[in-house]
Amino acid sequence: MSVSANIRRLRVSADLTQGELAEKLDVARSTVTQWENGWSSPRMGMIQKLASFFGVSTADIVTDSGGQTLPGALAPVASSAMVPLRVLGATHAGDPAEELADERLVEVPETVARNHPDAFMLRVDGDCMDRSYPEGCLVMVDPSLEPWNGCAVVAEPTPGESVLRRYMRGQSSLMLVADSFNEYEDMVFTGEAADVRLVGTVVWFQAAGEERRR
């Protein structure tokens, strides 16, 4: 499938109109129309937002069924366009756990860092999000970006103990949903308990072993 077909398939599977998807992504309806007709391709930041919204990996959008990068899909940023970003610690992908110190610098794409100037990196311990974020990877967290339903967030259900989960907000409830090949219970908060502190929204990740340290 093409990038346009992948986006259309995901939208239809979610039972959304082009207008509804555009509203979720805060873009014009015509933008979604252009993507689905192949007249234009979303930038990498929007591909990541699409992947987070639909609960899939970016590869599910920019690759075909054989795993090949599709024509017109954005290639990874070259190493010459990398900048250092600080790793502040670790978050758990399972049960909430105490945040662990892990201070170092790793290199990330300059374009991503520029779009998220307040972001920082956290190491992921645990596998409750391994459909999208493999255990041991580094996630870039933007504390100033408002989350949307379906995106990945780092939250603190208990002060000082954080967890990586998918964010689902209702009128008076909050669900922190696991996205794993294994079985994990979703975390459900209602009433005043739904006012869970969010550390930030996940905007990018780097697989374990791929980081370039400084």
N, C-alpha and C positions, 0 to 999 in steps of 0.2 A: 504493500500500500504506500501511497505518497503521503507527505506531511499533511496535505489538504484532506485526503481521505481519512487519515488517522484522527484528525481533529473532528471531522464530521461524524465518524463512527463513535467517538467518545461522547460527543454532544447528544447524538440520538440515543445512545445507551443510557444516558442520564436523563432522558425524557425532557430535554430543554430545547426551546426554540433558539434561533440565532440571537434574537433580541434579549432573551433571558440570560444566555451565556455572556453576551456583551455587557450586560448590567453587572453580572458577577465579577467580571474582569475589569470593570471600569473603562471600557473602550466603546467606540461607536459600533452600532450594528453593522454598518458597512465594512468595518474592519474584519469582523468575523466572516462576512460574505466573501471578502477578498481572499482570506486565508483558505476557505473551503473550496473556492473556485480556482485556487492556484495562481491568482493574480499577484499575490504578495505572500511573503513568509514572515511569521512572527520572529522577533529578535529572541536571543537566548534567554534574556530575563523573562520574557513573556512565555517562552516555552516552559521554563521552570515553574512559572505561575500556573500554567495550564496543567502541568504534571501534578503539582500539589493539589490543585482544585479537584482533578479527577481521581486522585489517589493512585497514580501510576508513576513510572519512572520517565525521565526525559527520553530514554531510549525508545519507549513505547510510542513516542511522537515522531522522533526524527530518524527512525530506522525502519526498514521493511521487514517482512516476515523472516528473511534470511539473516537479519542482524546487520545488514549493510547500511551505512549512512546514506540517506536519500539525497539526490541532487537538490541543491537549494537550501539544505539544512546547514546551520552554522557549525563550522568545525571548532574544535577546542582552541582556545587562545594560545598562541605560541609562547614558549617560555620567556622570550624577550619582552613580553608584555605582562610580566608578573610583578607583583609588589608584595612586601612583607605585611603580614597581619598577625596580631598576637593571639595565641591560644591561652585562654584564661582558666581553663579547668576542664572538668568532665561532667556530662549529664548521663542519666541512666535511661536506657530503653528497656523498661521492665517495670519493676516496682520503684517508687521514688527512693532515691538514695542521696546521701550527703554529697554535696559538690566537692570534687577533689581538685587539689592544686595540680596544674600541669602547664606552667607558664613557659612558653617558648615562642619563637616566631616561625611561621611557615609562609610560603609564597602562594598567592592566589591571583586569579586574573585581574588585571588592573581595571577593566571595564566593570566587573562586578563590584570591586571595592569602591570605585568611584560612585556607583549608584547607591551604595549603602555605607556612607562615611562613618556611621556610628557602630557598624557591625564588629563582631568579634567571633572567634572560633571556640568551639567546644568539642572535646572528644566524646564519642558515643560508646558507652559500655552497656552491653545487653543486646538482645535480638528481637525485641517486641515490635521494631519498625523495620525489620530486615527485608521486607518487600521493596522498600525504597531507599533505606539507609542502612547499609551493612554494618555489623558490629565492628567497632574499632575505627570507623571513619571519622572524619572531622566535619562538623556542620558549621556553616556561617550563620550567625544569629543576628538579626537586626532588631534592637529593642524599640526602635521608633516606628516600625512598620505595623500598621493595624492588621490583625489576622482576619482571614475570611474562612467560611466553612469549608473544610476539606484540606486546608493547608496544614503543614507541620509546624508545631510550636514547641518551645521549651517552657514548661510551666512549673510552678512550685506549689503543689497541693499542701505541703507542709513547709513552713519557713526553713530555708537552708537545705531542703531536699528537692531536687529537680528531676523532671522526667520529660522525655521526648515522646510526643504523641500527636495524633491528628486532632484538629480543633473542630468541634461541632457545637455551636451555640444556639440554644433555643430561647424562647421568650423569658423563661425563668429557670433555665437549666443550662448546664455545661457538660459535655461529654468529651473526655480525652480518650480517643479511640486507638487501639492497637492496630498495626498494619504488618502482620507477621505471618510467616509460613507455619509458625507454631501457635498454639492456643493461649491467648491472654484475655483476661477479663477487661472490658472497658471500664473506665473510671467515670462515674456519674455523680454530679453535684447539683443540688437543687436549692432554691431559696437563697439565703444569705451565704450558704456554703459554696454557691456557684461563683462567688467573687474571688476566684483563684488568681493569684498573682502570675502574670505572664512575664517570663524573662525576655522573650522576643519571638519573632517569626523566623523560621528557617528559610533562607533564600538561596543557598548553594551548599554543595557538599563535595568532599574530596575523599576518595577511597583510601583505606589504610595502606601504607606503603608507597603511596604516590606523592606524599608531601615532600616539598623541597624546603629544608630547614635553613635558618640563618643563625 
